[in-house]
């Protein structure tokens, strides 16, 4: 299940309209769509003019009371779309405290058209202004490829025989947390060659089929060396949480390697969680160094 949240100021006009429009356009039962506000003090229904415009366009208006965005919702969201840059900046400030992946926060214009624009605010205006806001929202949201969203953030996981048991534990974690993944094998403890599985995952990370990869062998060393032979791959061998966080922030590592014979399951799962949830810093120094690696 993917979770999309539309954000505006008070969660009475733009974001509930966006929620209703998206629900009318998205046919997938695997996508949950909601809306929240950054400044909500009292739960109130959707604005009457916003409701009228939606009904005039044959879009059902579900029961709605304004709500603020909670930490749990922030953590579980796969995509957060704000109406304004100010809303996005407020969430990014909040993110510094909550340490949540900021790569899932965009303004609606930024996500759809890569433009630095805000959705016009109709609050306090006449019905024609609300109609124009509806048209603006509908034009943007109708360009969202909801099916593609279901394919994004796919994690590839592979191991040799020495990492098979830990791979199965990590798969359980991915399933329990509704994280989409593809298992590249191996499927038993029968002896196999780790470069085969490193290459399978690394190739799909490099060509964009996968967002990130996880590779496991006995020590994690051989499988990480093999993965790093593929151009565009930055495989990091991590056996502690600090390294997993640092390699995402500084190296934008796209494959995590671990050794089943080196660490226990509990620590391995914490490392996986940190690796998957830590965004790249986008710091100019680190970008320069990554470019040097690529060259």
N, C-alpha and C positions, 0 to 999 in steps of 0.2 A: 504494500500500500504506500503510495506517494502522498505527501501532504503539502498542499499549496495554500499559503495564507496571503491575502491582500490586506495592505495596511494603509489607513489614512489617519486623520487627526482624532476625530471623535467617534468613528465607526458608525455613523448614521447616514452618510451620503455616498461618497465615492466608493469606499471599500465594500459596503454591502451591495451596491449596484454592480461592481466588478465581480463579486462573488456570484450573484444571480446570473449575470451574463455568462461567466465561465461555466457554471453548472449547466446552463442551457446548451452550450457548445461542446462540452466534454462528454463523451459517451462512455468513457471507461469507468467501470466499477472499482478499479484499482487506484483511483485518484480521489482523495478527499480534499474538498475545497472549502475554505472558511475565510472569515475576515475579522480583523481586530483593529483597535485604535491605540495610538501612542499616548493620548491624553483622554482617558475615560474615567470619570469619577462616579457617575450614576448610570445604571442600565436603563436605556431608553429605546423605544422602537425606531425602526428606520424612518427617516424623514418622509413626510407625506408626499412631497413633490417627487422625491426619488422613487417612491412606491408607485405613484401615478404614471411616471414616465416608463417604468418597467412594464406595468400592466398595459399601457398603450402600445407597447412593442411585443405584446403577447408572451411576456416572460413572467413566469410564476414568481411570486415573492414569498419565500418561506418565512415562518415565524422568526423574528429577529429582535434581539436585544443587544445593544452595544456592549462590548467586552474589551478589556485590556489584554495585551499579549503577555502570557505567563512564561516563566522560564522553561517549564516542561514543554509548552507548545513551541517555543523557540528551538529547543534541543531536537524535537521530533520533526520539525519542518524540513522538507527537502528543497523548497523554493519559497522565498519571501519576496513579494513584489509590492513596493511602496508607491504611493501616488506622487510623492515629492522627494527631492534630494534631502530636504531637512529630515523627513521621516527616516530615510536610510541612514543619515549621519547619527541620528539619535540611537538607532539600533546598533550601529557600529560602536558607539561609545559604551552602550550597555554590554556589548560583546567583550570589551576589554576586561570587564569585571567577571562576566560569566564564562569566558574562555570557550565560546562556541564557534563553530566553523563559519567564518564571515563570507565565504565564497558562495553562499546560497542567497545572499541579500542583493537585490537589484531594484532600481526604480523600474516602473513598467515600461517607460520609454527606452531605458537603457537595455533592458532584457530583449525587447522586441525589435527595436530599430537602431540600437546602439547610439541613441541621441541623448544629449544632456538637457532634457526638457521635463517639466512637471505637468501632470494632468491638471487641467483648470479646476478650480474649486468653486462649485455653484452655491455654497452655503449662503443663505440669506437672500438669494436672487430669485427671479421669477421662473415660471415653468419653462420658458423657452431656453433659459440658461441651463437648466437641468437637462433638457433635451439635447443640447449641444454637448454637454458633458457625457451623456449616454452614448451619443454617436462617436465621441472621441474614445471612450472606453471600449465600445464594441469593435471599432476599427482595429485597435491594438490587440485586444484579447482574441479576436478571430484569427490573428496571425500566429498565435502560439500553437506549436505542434505538440499536442498532449501525448501522442503516441511516442514521440521521440523522448519526451521526459521520462517515460517508463523505462527507456533503454539506457538513460544516462546513469553515471556513477556505478557502472558494473565493475565488480571486483573479480579478478581472475586469481585462482588459487591452485598451486601445483606443488608436488613433492616427489621425492624418490621414496624408496622403501623405508629409509631411515627417518623420514619425516611424516610417514603415513598417519600414525596415531595422532600426532599433534594437528595435522591437517584436518582430521575428522572433528577434533574438538573446536577448532576455529570455525569450521562449517556450521556446527551447532550454534555458535555465537552469532554468526551472520544470519542464520535462519531465525533465531529468537529475536533479533533486532530488525527484521525485515529489510536487510541489506542485500540487494541483488548481487548474485555471484555466479560464476561459471567454474566448475571443477574440471581441471585439466588432467587429473590423475596424479600419481598412479593410484590404483584401486586395491592394493593389497601390500603385504610386507615381502612379497617375492622380489628378489634383487633386480633392480633396473638401473639405468644410467641417468644420473641427475641432469646432464646437459640437455637431454631430450626434452624434459619438462620445463627447464629454465627457458629454452628457446621458444616453446609454445606460448608461454605466458608473456615473455619479453616481446615477441613479435606483435602480439595483439595489444600490448601497452603502447608500443612504438607507433602502430598504425591507427591508434585511436579507438579501436574496438572496445578496449578496457580503459577505465579511468585510472585504476591502480592495480597492482598485483601483489600477491603474497606467495613467497617461495620458501620451502622448508626441506632441509636434508638433515643429516646427522648433526653437523656443526653449523650449517648455514653458509660455510665458507665457499665450498665448491660451487654450489648452486648460484651464489651471488656473483662469483667470478664469471661463470658462464653467461648469466643474464646481462652483465655489463659489456659483453662483446657485441650486443645489439645496439646499433646507433639510435640515440634518442632515449635510451634507458639509463636511469640513475638508480641502481639497486643498492640499498643500504642494509648492511648487516647490523641488527640491533638486538641487544640482549638486556637493555634497560630502558625505562620510560623516558628518561632525559634525552637519550640519543635519538629515540623515535621522534620526539617533539622537535629537537634541534635539526634533524635532517630534513624534516618537512619545511620548517621555517627558513632554513639557510640554503639547503640544496634542492628544494622542491623535488625530493626523491619520489619516484613513482612506483618503486617496488620495494617491499619490505622483505628481508630475508632473515630467517631464524634457524636455530639448530635444536631439534627435539632432544638431543642428548646433552644439551647445555643448560636449558632452563625448564622450569615446571609450567604446567598449564595455566595456573592462575596469573603468573607474571606475563606469560605469552599473550593472554587475552587483554591484559592492560596495555601492553605494547601495541597490539592491533588496534584497540580503541583509540589510543593516542595518535597513532599514525594516520588513521582514517579521518579523524576529526580535527587535526591541526592543519590550518591553511598555510600556504606559502606566504612569507612576509612581504613580497614584492619590493623589498629594499633594493635600491639601485646597486649597492655593492654586491649583493648576492646574485642579482641578475647578470652583472658583468662577469662574475666568476663562473656562473653556469654557462654563459656563452663561450667562455674560454674552454670549458670542458668539451662542449659540443664541437668547437673548432679543432 
